[in-house]
Amino acid sequence: MKKILSGFLVLTCLLGMSACSSDEEPSTEGGEVKQEEQKSEYALNETAEIEGVKYTLTAVERNSGFSYNTPESGKEYVIVTVSIENGSEDKVDYNPYNFKMLNSQGQEIDNAFVVDLDNQLDSGELTLGGSITGRMCFEEPAGDTGLKLNFYDNIFNEEPRCSFVLGA
């Protein structure tokens, strides 16, 4: 029953994310296409604003395991806390699967499923002015200092909308 419910939840999130992709075209002035230049990499506690929605990486912690979960040999858990605030006029979907972690070996990893993680980021919708803060866990090589948390606003995008550099 849990597998069916989880599958339905993931399918619903995927459909919701694909329906929320932007159809806006860049403005033109004098025949030239103008796009807003946006920073693509952010540090801890810097805010990335994408179409009125603010994303902030507020904390990074490394962990060798929990009571029910331990990482593979040579790896550690990297736990990030992300804050999302909707300043747009539309409802905005959020989902932990919009985030992937890129390590120094060029591997982009999805969230790890851990049982004991408090305040885990779930999926849902934010109305105008709504906000949420949640944690996600990734299993990465121990001591990797080249980690980036990539945010994709749509599962069909090949390039992240922004990245948060985790540092050492």
C-alpha positions as a LaTeX table, in Angstrom:
\begin{tabular}{lrrr}
\hline
Residue & $x$ (\AA) & $y$ (\AA) & $z$ (\AA) \\
\hline
Met1 & 0.00 & 0.00 & 0.00 \\
Lys2 & 2.89 & 2.39 & 0.84 \\
Lys3 & 4.51 & 1.73 & $-2.54$ \\
Ile4 & 1.26 & 2.46 & $-4.38$ \\
Leu5 & 0.71 & 5.66 & $-2.36$ \\
Ser6 & 4.33 & 6.75 & $-2.90$ \\
Gly7 & 4.07 & 6.07 & $-6.63$ \\
Phe8 & 0.84 & 8.06 & $-6.86$ \\
Leu9 & 2.41 & 10.94 & $-4.92$ \\
Val10 & 5.48 & 11.04 & $-7.18$ \\
Leu11 & 3.29 & 10.89 & $-10.32$ \\
Thr12 & 1.09 & 13.71 & $-9.01$ \\
Cys13 & 4.15 & 15.85 & $-8.25$ \\
Leu14 & 5.63 & 15.19 & $-11.69$ \\
Leu15 & 2.40 & 16.18 & $-13.41$ \\
Gly16 & 2.08 & 19.27 & $-11.24$ \\
Met17 & 5.64 & 20.38 & $-11.99$ \\
Ser18 & 5.23 & 19.94 & $-15.73$ \\
Ala19 & 2.00 & 21.96 & $-15.67$ \\
Cys20 & 3.74 & 24.83 & $-13.87$ \\
Ser21 & 6.46 & 25.48 & $-16.43$ \\
Ser22 & 6.59 & 29.08 & $-17.61$ \\
Asp23 & 5.20 & 30.06 & $-21.02$ \\
Glu24 & 6.50 & 33.64 & $-20.79$ \\
Glu25 & 8.81 & 34.82 & $-23.54$ \\
Pro26 & 11.64 & 37.30 & $-23.04$ \\
Ser27 & 10.74 & 40.93 & $-23.70$ \\
Thr28 & 11.94 & 42.53 & $-26.92$ \\
Glu29 & 13.12 & 46.08 & $-27.24$ \\
Gly30 & 14.38 & 47.51 & $-30.51$ \\
Gly31 & 14.25 & 44.06 & $-32.14$ \\
Glu32 & 16.67 & 42.56 & $-29.63$ \\
Val33 & 15.69 & 39.85 & $-27.21$ \\
Lys34 & 16.40 & 40.98 & $-23.64$ \\
Gln35 & 16.70 & 38.51 & $-20.82$ \\
Glu36 & 17.33 & 39.38 & $-17.23$ \\
Glu37 & 20.81 & 38.31 & $-16.25$ \\
Gln38 & 20.59 & 36.21 & $-13.18$ \\
Lys39 & 23.31 & 34.90 & $-10.96$ \\
Ser40 & 23.47 & 31.11 & $-11.19$ \\
Glu41 & 25.53 & 30.18 & $-8.11$ \\
Tyr42 & 24.77 & 31.14 & $-4.53$ \\
Ala43 & 26.50 & 30.60 & $-1.19$ \\
Leu44 & 25.04 & 29.56 & 2.13 \\
Asn45 & 22.35 & 32.07 & 3.25 \\
Glu46 & 22.24 & 33.80 & $-0.14$ \\
Thr47 & 18.80 & 33.92 & $-1.77$ \\
Ala48 & 18.08 & 32.92 & $-5.35$ \\
Glu49 & 14.91 & 34.53 & $-6.68$ \\
Ile50 & 13.32 & 32.72 & $-9.63$ \\
Glu51 & 10.11 & 34.14 & $-11.06$ \\
Gly52 & 9.16 & 35.65 & $-7.70$ \\
Val53 & 9.98 & 32.58 & $-5.62$ \\
Lys54 & 12.90 & 32.83 & $-3.18$ \\
Tyr55 & 15.11 & 29.82 & $-2.47$ \\
Thr56 & 17.71 & 29.94 & 0.31 \\
Leu57 & 20.14 & 27.30 & 1.55 \\
Thr58 & 20.17 & 28.04 & 5.28 \\
Ala59 & 22.22 & 25.19 & 6.78 \\
Val60 & 24.57 & 22.36 & 5.86 \\
Glu61 & 25.51 & 19.55 & 8.21 \\
Arg62 & 27.50 & 16.35 & 7.73 \\
Asn63 & 26.49 & 13.19 & 9.56 \\
Ser64 & 27.87 & 9.66 & 9.83 \\
Gly65 & 24.45 & 8.12 & 10.28 \\
Phe66 & 21.32 & 7.79 & 12.35 \\
Ser67 & 19.96 & 5.03 & 14.57 \\
Tyr68 & 18.27 & 3.24 & 11.63 \\
Asn69 & 20.34 & 4.52 & 8.69 \\
Thr70 & 24.06 & 4.60 & 7.97 \\
Pro71 & 25.79 & 5.63 & 4.75 \\
Glu72 & 27.90 & 3.24 & 2.67 \\
Ser73 & 31.56 & 2.83 & 3.56 \\
Gly74 & 33.56 & 5.92 & 2.54 \\
Lys75 & 30.46 & 8.09 & 2.41 \\
Glu76 & 28.62 & 10.42 & 4.76 \\
Tyr77 & 25.23 & 12.06 & 4.88 \\
Val78 & 25.13 & 15.69 & 3.84 \\
Ile79 & 22.00 & 17.29 & 5.26 \\
Val80 & 20.85 & 20.61 & 3.86 \\
Thr81 & 18.11 & 22.92 & 5.07 \\
Val82 & 16.29 & 24.91 & 2.39 \\
Ser83 & 13.80 & 27.72 & 2.79 \\
Ile84 & 11.26 & 28.53 & 0.03 \\
Glu85 & 9.09 & 31.65 & $-0.01$ \\
Asn86 & 6.45 & 32.34 & $-2.66$ \\
Gly87 & 6.39 & 35.99 & $-3.70$ \\
Ser88 & 4.77 & 35.29 & $-7.06$ \\
Glu89 & 1.08 & 35.78 & $-7.80$ \\
Asp90 & 0.55 & 32.08 & $-8.58$ \\
Lys91 & 0.58 & 28.96 & $-6.46$ \\
Val92 & 3.95 & 27.26 & $-6.57$ \\
Asp93 & 4.66 & 23.55 & $-6.21$ \\
Tyr94 & 7.64 & 22.45 & $-4.14$ \\
Asn95 & 9.20 & 19.02 & $-3.98$ \\
Pro96 & 12.45 & 17.55 & $-2.64$ \\
Tyr97 & 12.97 & 15.92 & $-6.05$ \\
Asn98 & 13.55 & 19.40 & $-7.53$ \\
Phe99 & 16.93 & 19.31 & $-5.76$ \\
Lys100 & 19.96 & 17.19 & $-6.63$ \\
Met101 & 23.46 & 17.27 & $-5.23$ \\
Leu102 & 26.47 & 17.41 & $-7.56$ \\
Asn103 & 29.71 & 16.08 & $-6.09$ \\
Ser104 & 33.32 & 16.61 & $-7.17$ \\
Gln105 & 33.26 & 13.27 & $-9.03$ \\
Gly106 & 30.63 & 14.66 & $-11.43$ \\
Gln107 & 27.80 & 12.56 & $-9.97$ \\
Glu108 & 24.43 & 14.25 & $-9.47$ \\
Ile109 & 22.65 & 12.44 & $-6.65$ \\
Asp110 & 18.97 & 12.42 & $-5.64$ \\
Asn111 & 17.81 & 12.66 & $-2.02$ \\
Ala112 & 18.62 & 9.70 & 0.20 \\
Phe113 & 15.71 & 8.16 & 2.04 \\
Val114 & 16.41 & 8.22 & 5.77 \\
Val115 & 13.98 & 7.34 & 8.52 \\
Asp116 & 15.22 & 9.56 & 11.34 \\
Leu117 & 15.50 & 12.96 & 9.63 \\
Asp118 & 13.50 & 15.64 & 11.46 \\
Asn119 & 11.69 & 18.39 & 9.53 \\
Gln120 & 12.17 & 16.63 & 6.19 \\
Leu121 & 11.09 & 18.70 & 3.15 \\
Asp122 & 7.95 & 17.15 & 1.74 \\
Ser123 & 6.02 & 18.12 & $-1.37$ \\
Gly124 & 3.12 & 20.53 & $-1.60$ \\
Glu125 & 1.96 & 23.92 & $-2.80$ \\
Leu126 & 2.63 & 27.45 & $-1.58$ \\
Thr127 & 0.12 & 30.24 & $-2.08$ \\
Leu128 & 1.12 & 33.90 & $-2.36$ \\
Gly129 & 3.21 & 34.78 & 0.67 \\
Gly130 & 3.48 & 31.14 & 1.75 \\
Ser131 & 6.78 & 29.73 & 2.93 \\
Ile132 & 8.31 & 26.46 & 4.05 \\
Thr133 & 11.62 & 25.32 & 5.47 \\
Gly134 & 12.70 & 21.70 & 5.31 \\
Arg135 & 15.69 & 19.39 & 5.37 \\
Met136 & 16.99 & 16.96 & 2.74 \\
Cys137 & 19.66 & 14.29 & 3.05 \\
Phe138 & 22.17 & 13.21 & 0.39 \\
Glu139 & 24.72 & 10.40 & 0.59 \\
Glu140 & 28.04 & 11.73 & $-0.68$ \\
Pro141 & 31.76 & 10.84 & $-0.55$ \\
Ala142 & 33.11 & 11.61 & 2.93 \\
Gly143 & 34.87 & 14.97 & 3.12 \\
Asp144 & 33.94 & 16.06 & $-0.42$ \\
Thr145 & 34.47 & 19.84 & $-0.55$ \\
Gly146 & 33.19 & 20.35 & $-4.10$ \\
Leu147 & 29.47 & 19.87 & $-3.42$ \\
Lys148 & 26.70 & 21.90 & $-5.05$ \\
Leu149 & 22.98 & 21.71 & $-4.41$ \\
Asn150 & 21.25 & 22.12 & $-7.80$ \\
Phe151 & 17.65 & 23.31 & $-8.09$ \\
Tyr152 & 15.51 & 22.32 & $-11.08$ \\
Asp153 & 12.11 & 24.00 & $-11.30$ \\
Asn154 & 10.96 & 21.41 & $-13.84$ \\
Ile155 & 11.98 & 17.75 & $-14.13$ \\
Phe156 & 12.36 & 18.15 & $-17.88$ \\
Asn157 & 15.05 & 20.84 & $-17.57$ \\
Glu158 & 18.53 & 19.61 & $-18.37$ \\
Glu159 & 20.24 & 22.55 & $-16.65$ \\
Pro160 & 19.59 & 23.66 & $-13.08$ \\
Arg161 & 17.93 & 27.05 & $-12.55$ \\
Cys162 & 20.44 & 27.77 & $-9.78$ \\
Ser163 & 23.09 & 26.08 & $-7.65$ \\
Phe164 & 24.10 & 26.52 & $-4.05$ \\
Val165 & 27.81 & 25.98 & $-3.37$ \\
Leu166 & 28.20 & 24.11 & $-0.09$ \\
Gly167 & 31.89 & 24.85 & 0.41 \\
Ala168 & 34.20 & 22.93 & 2.69 \\
\hline
\end{tabular}
